[in-house]
Amino acid sequence: KNGFIVIRNLVKPEDLERFRKRFQDVCTGKVETFGMTIMKDIAISKSEFADGEKAITKIQDFTLDDELFKYCCLPEIVKHVQSFTGPNVMAMHTMLINKPPDPGTQTSRHPLHQDLYYFPFRPAERIVCAWTAMEHIHRGNGCLVVLPGTHKGELLEHGYPKWEGGVNKMYHGIQQFDPNAERIHLEMWEGDTVFFHPLLIHGSGMNRTDGFRKAISCHYADSACDYIECEGVQEYISKEVTAVFKKRTGIEDARFQDVWRVKSRLVAGERINL
C-alpha cells in the first residue's frame, strides 16, 4: 500500500557487530577492497584531519567481500525478499552507509530520489531494497524520510540539486516534486529493517549529532529480470556510472548493463538473466 514496510528487530546484534568490525577493518586497510567503491563526503575529504573510519562515509559494491556479503544472505532477510522477487534472488546493489556529522555544509543530506533511476533492469515490481539500522537512527542523525504511495507513480527526472555546500558524487535528486506531499520519518533501532519499492521517493536529512550513523543495505532483484537500454530519464546517470567504471577498469566498450553484471551476485536459486 505505502511502498515500504518496517520489520522490527529483524537482524541480530551479533551479526551487525560482525559487519561493523569488517567496516572498521576496511577503513584501517586491514582487508583488501578489491571491487568495492569507497566514498567520502566532499566536505570531509578536503580535511587534512580525516582518516580511517572518519574519512569513509560509504562502502558500495561489497558483493565480492565474503564477510559483508553475509548480510545479503541472512535467512531472516531473504525470506522477506523472496516475497517480492520469487526464489531466484540476485544481490544487485550493496551499501554500508556511515553518515558523518554534518560539517556545516549540509552535504550529509541525501536528496529525495528513486532508486530505480540507478538500475538498468526491470520490471520494478521484482526489485526490492532491504535497509537495516546498525544503531538507533532518528531525525537528529539523519533517518530515512519516505513519501508513502509514491511507488505507484512514474520514474521522475533526476539531477544534482543546487545546494550551496556542494553535493556528493552521484547523489542525484528528483528535480520537481510536490513539497506538500506527506512525508514519514522512519525512526529505527538496531536491527530494524525496512523493505521498500525502487520507485518509492525517499532520502535522508543531515546528521546533526557528533557521531557517525551506520546502516547496511542491499537491493535485490529476481534473476529473471531483463536489462534495458537506459535513455531519456536515466541517460545522465548511465553515462556517469559507465565513465567511472571505464576509468577504473580500462574497459572502453563497457555499457551500463556491464557495470551491474560485474557487481551483482547470486543469493538464492538460479542465475538466469542478470
Residue pairs with C-beta under 8 A, 6 or more apart in sequence:
1 149
2 146
2 148
2 149
2 151
3 146
3 148
3 149
3 150
3 151
3 152
3 196
3 197
3 199
3 200
4 146
4 148
4 151
4 186
4 194
4 195
4 196
4 197
4 200
4 202
5 194
5 195
5 196
6 186
6 188
6 192
6 193
6 194
7 80
7 192
7 193
7 194
7 195
8 189
8 191
8 192
9 189
9 191
9 192
10 76
10 77
10 80
10 132
10 191
10 192
10 193
11 71
11 74
11 76
11 77
11 132
11 191
11 193
12 191
13 190
13 191
15 70
15 71
15 74
16 132
16 134
16 190
16 191
16 216
18 67
18 70
19 67
19 68
19 70
19 71
19 96
19 134
19 216
20 134
20 214
22 31
22 65
22 67
22 68
23 53
23 59
23 68
23 96
23 98
23 214
24 53
25 31
26 33
26 36
26 38
26 56
26 59
26 65
27 52
27 53
27 55
27 56
28 52
28 53
31 65
31 67
33 59
34 64
35 61
35 63
35 64
35 65
35 262
35 263
36 59
36 60
36 61
36 62
36 64
36 65
37 58
37 59
37 60
37 61
38 56
38 58
38 59
39 56
39 57
39 58
39 59
39 60
39 168
39 169
40 50
40 55
40 56
40 57
41 57
41 100
41 103
41 107
41 108
41 168
42 107
42 166
42 167
42 168
42 169
43 103
43 104
43 105
43 107
43 165
43 166
44 50
44 54
44 55
44 57
44 100
44 103
45 55
47 103
53 98
53 212
54 100
54 212
56 98
57 97
57 98
57 99
57 100
57 108
57 168
58 95
58 96
58 97
58 98
59 68
59 95
59 96
59 98
60 93
60 94
60 95
61 93
61 94
61 263
62 68
62 69
62 94
62 95
62 96
63 69
63 72
63 91
63 94
63 263
63 264
63 265
64 263
64 265
68 94
68 96
68 216
69 91
69 94
69 265
71 77
71 94
71 132
71 216
71 218
72 91
72 94
72 218
72 220
72 265
72 267
73 267
73 268
77 130
77 132
77 193
77 218
78 89
78 267
78 268
80 130
80 193
80 195
81 89
81 128
81 130
81 195
81 220
81 267
82 89
82 268
84 125
84 126
84 127
84 128
84 195
84 220
85 126
85 127
85 128
85 220
85 221
85 222
86 126
86 222
86 224
86 269
87 268
87 269
88 222
88 223
88 224
88 268
88 269
88 270
88 271
88 272
89 220
89 221
89 222
89 223
89 266
89 267
89 268
89 269
90 220
90 221
90 222
90 223
90 225
90 264
90 265
90 266
90 267
90 271
90 274
91 218
91 219
91 220
91 264
91 265
91 266
91 267
92 119
92 121
92 127
92 218
92 219
92 220
92 221
92 260
92 263
92 264
92 274
93 115
93 118
93 119
93 218
93 219
93 263
94 217
94 218
94 219
95 216
95 217
95 218
96 214
96 215
96 216
96 217
97 213
97 214
97 215
97 216
97 217
98 212
98 213
98 214
99 108
99 141
99 142
99 204
99 207
99 212
99 213
99 214
99 215
100 108
100 207
100 212
101 108
101 207
101 208
101 209
101 210
101 211
101 212
102 108
102 109
102 206
102 207
102 208
104 165
105 164
105 165
105 166
106 163
106 164
106 165
106 206
107 163
107 165
107 166
107 167
107 168
108 142
108 206
108 207
109 142
109 163
109 203
109 204
109 205
109 206
110 171
110 203
110 204
111 161
111 167
111 171
111 172
111 173
111 174
111 203
112 145
112 147
112 173
112 174
112 177
112 201
112 202
112 203
113 158
113 172
113 173
113 174
113 201
113 202
113 203
114 150
114 155
114 156
114 158
114 174
114 198
114 199
114 200
114 201
114 202
115 129
115 198
115 200
115 219
116 124
116 127
116 155
116 198
116 199
117 155
117 158
117 172
117 233
117 234
117 237
118 237
118 241
119 127
119 198
119 219
119 221
119 260
120 227
120 228
120 229
120 230
120 234
120 238
120 256
120 257
120 260
121 127
121 221
121 225
121 226
121 227
121 228
121 257
121 260
121 274
122 225
122 226
122 228
123 225
124 197
124 198
124 199
125 197
126 221
126 222
126 224
126 225
127 197
127 198
127 219
127 220
127 221
127 222
127 225
128 195
128 196
128 197
128 198
128 219
128 220
128 221
129 195
129 196
129 198
129 217
129 218
129 219
129 220
130 193
130 194
130 195
130 217
130 218
130 220
131 144
131 193
131 194
131 195
131 196
131 215
131 216
131 217
132 191
132 192
132 193
132 215
132 216
132 217
133 188
133 189
133 190
133 191
133 192
133 193
133 215
134 190
134 214
134 215
134 216
135 190
135 213
135 214
136 188
136 189
136 190
137 143
137 144
137 186
137 187
137 188
137 189
137 213
137 215
138 187
139 185
139 187
139 205
140 207
140 208
140 209
141 207
141 208
141 209
141 211
141 213
142 204
142 205
142 206
142 207
142 208
142 213
143 185
143 186
143 187
143 188
143 204
143 205
144 185
144 186
144 188
144 194
144 202
144 203
144 204
145 183
145 184
145 185
145 186
145 202
145 203
145 204
145 205
146 183
146 184
146 186
146 196
146 200
146 201
146 202
147 177
147 181
147 182
147 183
147 184
147 200
147 201
147 202
148 182
148 184
149 182
150 181
150 199
150 200
150 201
151 196
151 197
151 198
151 199
151 200
152 199
153 199
153 201
154 199
155 199
155 233
155 234
156 174
156 175
156 176
156 177
156 201
156 233
157 174
157 175
157 176
157 233
158 172
158 173
158 174
158 175
158 233
158 236
158 237
159 172
159 173
159 175
159 236
160 167
160 171
160 172
160 173
161 167
161 171
161 173
170 237
170 240
170 241
172 236
172 237
173 203
174 201
177 201
181 201
186 194
188 194
196 202
198 219
207 213
220 267
221 274
223 266
223 269
223 270
223 271
223 272
223 273
223 274
224 272
224 273
224 274
225 273
225 274
226 273
227 257
227 260
227 273
227 274
230 237
230 238
230 256
238 256
241 256
241 259
242 254
242 255
242 256
242 259
245 251
245 254
245 258
245 259
245 262
246 252
246 254
251 258
260 274
261 274
264 274
